[in-house]
Amino acid sequence: MKGESSSKNYVANRIDSVLRIEKITKLEAAQCQLKTACLLFFQTSDSVSVHTLAWAAHEILDQHPKSARSLLFDIANQSPESAKACAELTEARNFFKHYHNKPSKAIHLIENLNEWLLIDCGQMYRSITGKGIKEVVAVSAWVSVRRNLLILDNSVVIEHLRRLNLPKKAFLDTFLSTAEFGPGFE
């Protein structure tokens, strides 16, 4: 019995020495998920992973007591088209989370809805922490440039980026090196 106890301690100590244990809050997890989703948005064409990570962050942020309401779902009440787009977002979220619901079903994932989901998460994160996330601002800039919408109030940078006509992968690095961020950004 005594030898069994010491061998369990030995194994536990070995595991502790091999494993890197990290303590993380839900808000830190949401920030990591959101930043990673933004990086994947620019670096790959893996819209499923972007969508899944963004929704994971969204769910944490939406349940935080300081969170502002999701802009996506406020917009959904304004028109039938907006309501349809939000329904497609939540359908994809549930589809990727739950295998048991119609396992052979396929869905159409509208990639540019991910853009709006990332921006929405960024707004929610800012409402909680008072800080912006640079990578989310880059997504907003991408949408401003590619969709010809004024989301960011920095027309000089947006016009410069529009003229460069960069592919997605090069856009992030160029934006982050061109834009000036104040102290309220992570």
C-alpha positions as CSV (number, residue, x, y, z in Angstrom):
1,M,0.0,0.0,0.0
2,K,2.8,2.5,0.9
3,G,4.6,1.8,-2.3
4,E,1.4,2.3,-4.3
5,S,1.0,5.8,-2.7
6,S,4.5,6.9,-3.4
7,S,4.3,5.7,-7.1
8,K,1.0,7.7,-7.5
9,N,2.8,10.7,-6.1
10,Y,5.7,10.1,-8.5
11,V,3.4,9.9,-11.4
12,A,1.5,13.0,-10.3
13,N,4.8,14.9,-9.9
14,R,6.0,13.8,-13.3
15,I,2.7,14.9,-14.9
16,D,2.9,18.3,-13.2
17,S,6.5,18.7,-14.4
18,V,5.5,17.9,-18.0
19,L,2.2,19.8,-18.3
20,R,2.1,23.5,-18.6
21,I,-0.8,24.6,-16.4
22,E,-2.3,28.0,-17.3
23,K,-4.9,29.8,-15.3
24,I,-7.2,31.8,-17.6
25,T,-10.5,33.7,-17.1
26,K,-13.5,33.5,-19.4
27,L,-12.8,37.0,-20.6
28,E,-9.2,36.1,-21.4
29,A,-10.4,33.0,-23.3
30,A,-12.8,35.1,-25.3
31,Q,-10.0,37.6,-26.1
32,C,-7.8,34.7,-27.3
33,Q,-10.6,33.2,-29.3
34,L,-11.5,36.5,-30.9
35,K,-7.8,37.4,-31.8
36,T,-7.2,33.9,-33.2
37,A,-10.4,34.1,-35.3
38,C,-9.3,37.4,-36.7
39,L,-5.9,36.1,-37.6
40,L,-7.4,33.0,-39.2
41,F,-9.8,35.3,-41.1
42,F,-6.8,37.0,-42.8
43,Q,-4.4,34.1,-43.0
44,T,-6.6,31.2,-44.3
45,S,-9.7,30.4,-46.1
46,D,-11.0,28.3,-43.2
47,S,-14.3,30.0,-42.6
48,V,-15.5,27.1,-40.4
49,S,-12.8,27.6,-37.8
50,V,-13.2,31.4,-37.9
51,H,-16.9,31.0,-37.4
52,T,-16.6,28.5,-34.6
53,L,-14.0,30.5,-32.7
54,A,-15.9,33.8,-33.1
55,W,-19.1,32.2,-31.8
56,A,-17.3,30.7,-28.8
57,A,-16.0,34.2,-28.0
58,H,-19.4,35.7,-28.7
59,E,-21.2,33.4,-26.3
60,I,-18.8,34.2,-23.4
61,L,-19.0,38.0,-24.1
62,D,-22.8,37.9,-24.5
63,Q,-23.2,36.3,-21.1
64,H,-20.8,38.8,-19.3
65,P,-22.8,41.1,-17.0
66,K,-21.1,44.2,-18.3
67,S,-21.7,43.3,-22.0
68,A,-23.5,45.6,-24.3
69,R,-26.2,43.8,-26.3
70,S,-25.0,42.2,-29.5
71,L,-25.4,44.6,-32.5
72,L,-26.2,41.6,-34.8
73,F,-29.3,40.7,-32.9
74,D,-30.4,44.3,-32.6
75,I,-30.1,44.7,-36.3
76,A,-32.1,41.4,-36.8
77,N,-35.2,43.2,-35.6
78,Q,-35.0,45.9,-38.2
79,S,-35.7,44.1,-41.5
80,P,-36.6,40.6,-42.8
81,E,-33.2,40.5,-44.6
82,S,-31.3,41.2,-41.4
83,A,-33.3,38.6,-39.5
84,K,-32.5,36.0,-42.2
85,A,-28.8,36.8,-42.0
86,C,-28.8,36.4,-38.2
87,A,-30.8,33.1,-38.5
88,E,-28.1,31.8,-40.9
89,L,-25.4,32.8,-38.4
90,T,-27.1,30.9,-35.6
91,E,-27.9,28.0,-37.8
92,A,-24.2,27.6,-38.6
93,R,-23.2,28.0,-35.0
94,N,-25.5,25.2,-33.9
95,F,-24.6,23.0,-36.9
96,F,-20.9,23.1,-36.0
97,K,-21.6,22.5,-32.3
98,H,-24.0,19.6,-32.3
99,Y,-23.4,16.4,-34.3
100,H,-26.5,14.6,-33.2
101,N,-28.9,17.0,-35.0
102,K,-29.1,15.7,-38.5
103,P,-25.6,14.4,-38.9
104,S,-25.8,14.0,-42.7
105,K,-27.1,17.5,-43.3
106,A,-25.0,20.1,-45.0
107,I,-25.3,23.9,-44.8
108,H,-24.2,26.9,-46.8
109,L,-21.9,29.1,-44.8
110,I,-21.8,32.7,-46.0
111,E,-18.3,33.7,-45.3
112,N,-18.8,37.5,-45.1
113,L,-21.2,37.0,-42.2
114,N,-18.1,36.0,-40.3
115,E,-16.9,39.6,-40.8
116,W,-19.9,41.0,-39.0
117,L,-19.7,38.4,-36.3
118,L,-16.0,39.4,-35.6
119,I,-16.9,43.1,-35.5
120,D,-19.8,42.4,-33.2
121,C,-17.6,40.4,-30.8
122,G,-15.1,43.3,-30.9
123,Q,-17.8,45.8,-29.9
124,M,-19.0,43.6,-27.1
125,Y,-15.4,43.1,-25.8
126,R,-14.9,46.9,-25.9
127,S,-18.1,47.4,-23.9
128,I,-16.8,45.1,-21.2
129,T,-13.2,46.1,-21.0
130,G,-13.0,49.6,-22.4
131,K,-10.3,48.3,-24.8
132,G,-10.3,47.6,-28.5
133,I,-8.6,44.7,-30.2
134,K,-6.3,45.7,-33.1
135,E,-7.1,42.6,-35.1
136,V,-10.9,43.4,-34.9
137,V,-10.2,46.9,-36.1
138,A,-8.3,45.3,-39.1
139,V,-11.4,43.3,-39.9
140,S,-13.5,46.5,-39.8
141,A,-10.9,48.2,-42.1
142,W,-11.1,45.2,-44.5
143,V,-14.9,45.5,-44.6
144,S,-14.6,49.2,-45.1
145,V,-12.2,48.7,-48.0
146,R,-13.8,45.7,-49.7
147,R,-17.4,46.5,-49.2
148,N,-17.0,50.2,-49.7
149,L,-18.6,50.9,-46.3
150,L,-17.5,53.5,-43.8
151,I,-17.1,51.6,-40.6
152,L,-13.9,53.2,-39.5
153,D,-13.6,57.0,-39.2
154,N,-10.1,57.1,-40.7
155,S,-10.7,57.8,-44.4
156,V,-7.0,58.5,-45.1
157,V,-5.9,55.1,-44.1
158,I,-8.9,53.4,-45.7
159,E,-8.3,55.2,-49.0
160,H,-4.6,54.3,-48.9
161,L,-5.5,50.6,-48.3
162,R,-8.2,50.8,-51.0
163,R,-5.6,52.0,-53.6
164,L,-3.2,49.3,-52.6
165,N,-5.8,46.6,-53.4
166,L,-4.1,44.1,-51.2
167,P,-5.0,40.4,-50.9
168,K,-6.4,39.3,-47.5
169,K,-3.1,37.8,-46.3
170,A,-1.1,41.0,-46.9
171,F,-3.8,43.3,-45.7
172,L,-3.5,42.6,-41.9
173,D,0.3,43.3,-41.8
174,T,0.0,46.4,-43.8
175,F,-3.0,47.7,-41.8
176,L,-1.3,47.0,-38.4
177,S,1.9,48.7,-39.5
178,T,0.0,51.7,-41.0
179,A,-2.7,52.4,-38.5
180,E,-2.1,54.3,-35.3
181,F,-3.6,52.9,-32.2
182,G,-4.1,54.8,-29.0
183,P,-3.5,53.4,-25.5
184,G,-6.9,51.7,-25.3
185,F,-5.9,48.8,-27.6
186,E,-4.6,45.3,-27.0
